[in-house]
Amino acid sequence: MFSELPKLIGRAFLIGQVLPGTLLTFGLWSAFAPGTIIDTIKLANGVSGTAAALVILWLVAIALSAINRPLIRLLQGYPFRPLTWAAKRAYAREAAPYFAEAARLEAARQTDPTAKPKLPDLNGGLQRAVTHYPDAPRFLLPTSLGNIMRAYEVYPRILYGLDSVPAWPRIVEVLPKETLSRLEESRGLLNFGANLVFASTVVVLATLLSRLMNPPHPIHSNLLSLAILSHPLGWAVARNAAHTWGDQCRAVFDLHRGDLAEALGLILPSDPAQERIMWRAFSRMTLYRLPSAADELARFRAPQTAEAQTYKTNEDHLP
């Protein structure tokens, strides 16, 4: 329990949860009780009033933290996966031609090292495609944020055969504290963008509801304008933060998958093809709970000592 306290007072939590939580609280208060804001601020000048205000803001921030994962999945478009027609059209226009040309050129250069690309800006277009889209249309999500995050989620599978879904919670256990700190800061910006989208949407709806229920107040027009402007700002922050977070996630798999292999008792092969075989077996084992996939990993383990072999032999005879 107490090990979680630093996460509730760190910079990532302040940026990602407390700041949008404060904006949400102020926006709701302004929407439903605009005439009491000044009096409330005056009451909060005392020690007890300030403490009460901080507790309220902290509770709102914790509530935002609790809903953060489902909120980000909502913004990625997971509940609306059947509605990917626009994303598929964008993929066909902005990604598929570059993926196909890169594959063709790589195959051609196996026999002709001087082969030239047929697309004029292959490098630039391919770089944008691999950071904005997954490798196949079946992995597309309806929103740009979802596809940016999908793009780095498929990265370790494409290069190393390692599925990021089961690998991520395991690899973070072997990361250095400095790397974890940088990841938390990047995640804090992503959380801020997502929470700002949520807060601005709630404030707009609350303000419109308040205007229907009560006489209009001058602050409502300004509040609506600020909330409407904050909505696209939140989306932009979330997308930019997702790119930064994605770069760091790719670096984690590039630099620390050897640490993960060591923690699992595996020896990382020097041959890339053999490494992909190993990580595919690991992915099947963890995703589908397949003992046969675990057996495939045996040849990638370090030779057992005589003591370990004796222990296994004795274990086989247990009732």
C-alpha positions in Angstrom: 0.0 0.0 0.0 2.6 2.5 1.1 4.8 1.7 -1.9 2.1 3.3 -4.1 2.3 6.6 -2.2 5.2 8.1 -4.3 3.0 7.6 -7.4 0.3 9.8 -5.9 2.7 12.7 -5.2 5.1 12.4 -8.1 5.3 14.9 -11.1 3.6 12.4 -13.4 0.6 12.2 -11.1 0.4 16.0 -10.7 0.5 16.6 -14.4 -1.6 13.6 -15.5 -4.3 13.6 -12.9 -4.2 16.5 -10.4 -4.1 19.3 -13.1 -7.0 18.0 -15.2 -8.8 17.1 -12.0 -8.5 20.7 -10.8 -9.9 21.9 -14.2 -12.7 19.4 -14.0 -13.7 20.4 -10.4 -13.5 24.1 -11.2 -15.5 23.6 -14.4 -18.3 21.6 -12.7 -18.5 24.1 -9.9 -18.7 27.0 -12.3 -21.4 25.2 -14.3 -23.8 24.4 -11.4 -22.9 27.0 -8.8 -21.4 30.0 -10.5 -22.5 32.5 -7.9 -20.7 30.7 -5.1 -17.2 30.6 -6.5 -15.9 33.8 -5.1 -17.3 33.0 -1.6 -15.9 29.5 -1.7 -12.4 30.9 -2.6 -12.6 33.3 0.3 -13.5 30.4 2.7 -10.6 28.4 1.4 -8.1 31.0 2.5 -8.0 29.5 6.0 -6.0 26.5 6.9 -9.0 24.2 7.2 -10.5 25.5 4.0 -7.3 25.0 2.1 -6.9 21.5 3.5 -10.5 20.6 2.5 -9.9 21.9 -1.0 -6.7 19.9 -1.4 -8.4 16.7 -0.2 -11.3 17.2 -2.7 -8.9 17.8 -5.6 -6.8 14.8 -4.6 -9.8 12.6 -4.5 -10.9 13.8 -7.9 -7.4 13.1 -9.2 -7.4 9.6 -7.8 -10.8 9.0 -9.4 -9.4 10.1 -12.7 -6.4 7.7 -12.2 -8.9 4.8 -11.5 -10.7 5.4 -14.8 -7.6 6.3 -16.8 -7.0 2.9 -18.5 -10.6 2.4 -19.7 -10.7 6.1 -20.7 -7.6 5.7 -22.9 -9.0 2.6 -24.5 -12.2 4.5 -25.2 -10.2 7.3 -26.9 -8.3 4.6 -28.9 -11.6 3.4 -30.2 -11.8 -0.1 -28.8 -15.6 0.0 -28.2 -16.1 1.2 -31.8 -13.9 -1.2 -33.6 -16.5 -2.0 -36.3 -16.3 1.7 -37.3 -12.8 1.5 -38.8 -13.8 2.3 -42.4 -12.2 5.8 -42.3 -9.0 4.4 -40.7 -8.8 1.7 -43.4 -9.1 4.4 -46.2 -6.3 6.4 -44.5 -4.2 3.3 -44.1 -4.7 2.4 -47.8 -3.6 5.9 -48.8 -0.8 6.7 -46.2 0.7 3.4 -45.2 -0.1 0.4 -47.4 1.9 1.8 -50.5 5.0 2.4 -48.4 4.8 -1.0 -46.6 4.4 -2.8 -50.0 7.2 -0.8 -51.6 9.6 -1.3 -48.7 8.9 -5.1 -48.8 9.4 -5.2 -52.6 12.7 -3.2 -52.4 14.1 -5.3 -49.6 13.4 -8.5 -51.6 14.9 -6.9 -54.8 18.1 -5.9 -53.0 18.7 -9.5 -52.1 19.7 -10.1 -55.7 20.4 -6.6 -56.9 22.0 -4.3 -54.2 21.5 -1.3 -56.6 17.7 -1.6 -56.8 16.0 1.8 -56.5 12.7 2.6 -54.8 9.7 3.4 -57.1 8.1 5.9 -54.7 9.8 9.3 -54.6 9.8 9.8 -50.8 10.0 6.3 -49.6 12.0 7.0 -46.5 9.8 9.9 -45.2 6.5 8.1 -46.1 7.7 4.9 -44.5 8.8 6.5 -41.3 5.5 8.2 -40.9 3.6 5.0 -41.7 5.4 2.9 -39.1 4.8 5.5 -36.4 1.1 6.1 -37.2 -0.2 2.7 -38.3 0.2 -1.0 -37.4 1.5 -3.4 -40.0 -1.9 -4.8 -41.2 -5.4 -3.5 -41.6 -6.9 -6.1 -39.2 -5.0 -4.3 -36.3 -6.5 -0.9 -37.1 -8.6 1.1 -34.6 -11.0 3.9 -35.4 -9.0 6.8 -34.0 -5.6 8.3 -34.8 -4.6 7.9 -31.2 -5.5 4.3 -31.2 -3.4 3.6 -34.4 -0.4 5.6 -33.1 -0.4 3.3 -30.0 -1.0 0.2 -32.2 2.0 1.1 -34.2 4.4 0.7 -31.3 2.5 -2.2 -29.8 3.2 -4.3 -32.9 6.9 -3.3 -33.0 8.5 -6.1 -30.9 6.3 -8.7 -32.6 7.5 -7.6 -36.1 11.2 -7.4 -35.2 11.7 -10.0 -32.5 8.5 -12.2 -32.6 7.7 -10.9 -29.1 4.0 -10.0 -28.4 3.9 -6.8 -26.4 0.7 -7.7 -24.5 2.2 -10.5 -22.3 5.7 -9.1 -22.5 5.1 -5.6 -21.2 4.1 -6.3 -17.6 7.0 -8.7 -17.3 9.7 -6.5 -18.9 8.9 -3.5 -16.6 9.8 -5.7 -13.7 13.5 -5.8 -14.9 13.8 -2.2 -15.9 16.2 0.2 -14.1 14.6 2.9 -11.9 15.8 5.7 -14.2 14.0 4.1 -17.2 10.8 3.6 -15.2 10.9 7.2 -14.1 11.2 8.4 -17.7 8.4 6.1 -18.7 6.1 7.5 -16.0 6.8 11.1 -17.0 5.9 10.3 -20.6 2.8 8.4 -19.5 1.9 11.4 -17.3 1.6 13.6 -20.4 -0.5 11.0 -22.2 -2.8 10.8 -19.1 -3.1 14.6 -19.0 -4.2 14.7 -22.7 -6.8 11.9 -22.2 -8.1 13.4 -18.9 -8.3 16.9 -20.5 -10.5 15.4 -23.3 -12.7 13.8 -20.7 -12.8 16.9 -18.4 -13.7 19.2 -21.3 -16.4 16.9 -22.5 -18.0 16.6 -19.0 -17.8 20.4 -18.5 -19.5 21.1 -21.8 -22.3 18.7 -21.0 -22.7 20.0 -17.5 -22.8 23.6 -18.6 -25.5 22.9 -21.2 -27.5 21.0 -18.6 -27.2 23.8 -16.1 -28.4 26.3 -18.7 -31.4 24.2 -19.3 -32.2 23.8 -15.6 -31.3 27.3 -14.4 -31.2 30.9 -15.6 -28.2 31.6 -17.8 -25.1 33.0 -16.0 -22.5 35.2 -17.7 -19.8 32.7 -16.8 -21.4 29.9 -18.8 -20.5 31.4 -22.2 -16.8 31.7 -21.2 -16.8 28.3 -19.7 -18.3 26.7 -22.8 -15.7 28.5 -25.0 -12.8 27.3 -22.8 -14.1 23.7 -22.6 -14.7 23.5 -26.4 -11.2 24.8 -27.1 -9.7 22.4 -24.5 -11.1 19.4 -26.3 -9.0 19.4 -29.4 -6.0 20.6 -27.3 -6.4 17.4 -25.2 -6.4 15.2 -28.3 -3.3 16.9 -29.7 -1.4 16.5 -26.4 -2.5 12.9 -26.2 -1.3 12.1 -29.7 2.1 13.9 -29.2 2.6 12.1 -25.9 1.7 8.8 -27.4 4.5 9.3 -30.0 7.0 10.0 -27.2 5.7 7.1 -25.1 5.9 4.8 -28.1 9.5 5.7 -28.8 10.4 4.9 -25.3 8.5 1.6 -25.4 10.4 0.6 -28.6 13.7 1.4 -26.9 12.7 -0.7 -23.9 12.3 -3.8 -26.1 15.4 -3.0 -28.1 17.6 -2.6 -25.0 16.1 -4.7 -22.3 14.6 -7.9 -23.8 17.9 -9.5 -23.0 17.3 -8.7 -19.3 13.8 -10.2 -19.6 15.3 -13.4 -21.2 17.8 -13.7 -18.3 15.0 -13.2 -15.7 13.1 -16.0 -17.4 16.1 -18.3 -17.4 16.5 -18.1 -21.1 19.7 -17.5 -23.2 19.1 -14.8 -25.9 20.2 -16.3 -29.2 22.7 -14.4 -31.4 20.8 -15.5 -34.5 17.8 -13.2 -35.1 15.8 -16.0 -36.6 16.3 -18.2 -33.6 15.5 -15.3 -31.3 12.1 -14.8 -33.0 11.4 -18.5 -32.6 12.1 -18.2 -28.9 10.0 -15.2 -28.3 7.1 -16.6 -30.4 7.1 -19.6 -28.2 7.1 -17.4 -25.1 4.3 -15.3 -26.5 2.1 -18.4 -27.1 2.9 -19.8 -23.7 1.9 -16.6 -21.9 -1.1 -15.7 -24.1 -2.7 -19.1 -24.3 -1.2 -21.0 -21.3 0.2 -23.7 -23.6 2.5 -26.2 -22.0 3.8 -27.3 -25.4 5.0 -23.7 -26.0 6.8 -23.9 -22.6 8.5 -27.1 -23.8 9.7 -25.4 -26.9 11.7 -22.9 -24.7 13.7 -25.8 -23.1 16.4 -25.6 -25.8 16.9 -21.9 -25.0 17.5 -22.4 -21.3 20.9 -22.6 -19.7 22.2 -26.2 -18.9 21.0 -27.3 -15.5 23.4 -28.0 -12.7 23.6 -31.6 -11.3 21.8 -30.4 -8.2 18.9 -29.0 -10.2 18.6 -32.2 -12.3 18.5 -34.3 -9.1 15.8 -32.1 -7.7 13.7 -32.5 -10.9 14.2 -36.3 -10.8 13.0 -36.4 -7.2 10.0 -34.2 -8.0 8.9 -36.6 -10.8 8.4 -39.3 -8.1 6.2 -37.2 -5.9 2.6 -38.4 -5.6 
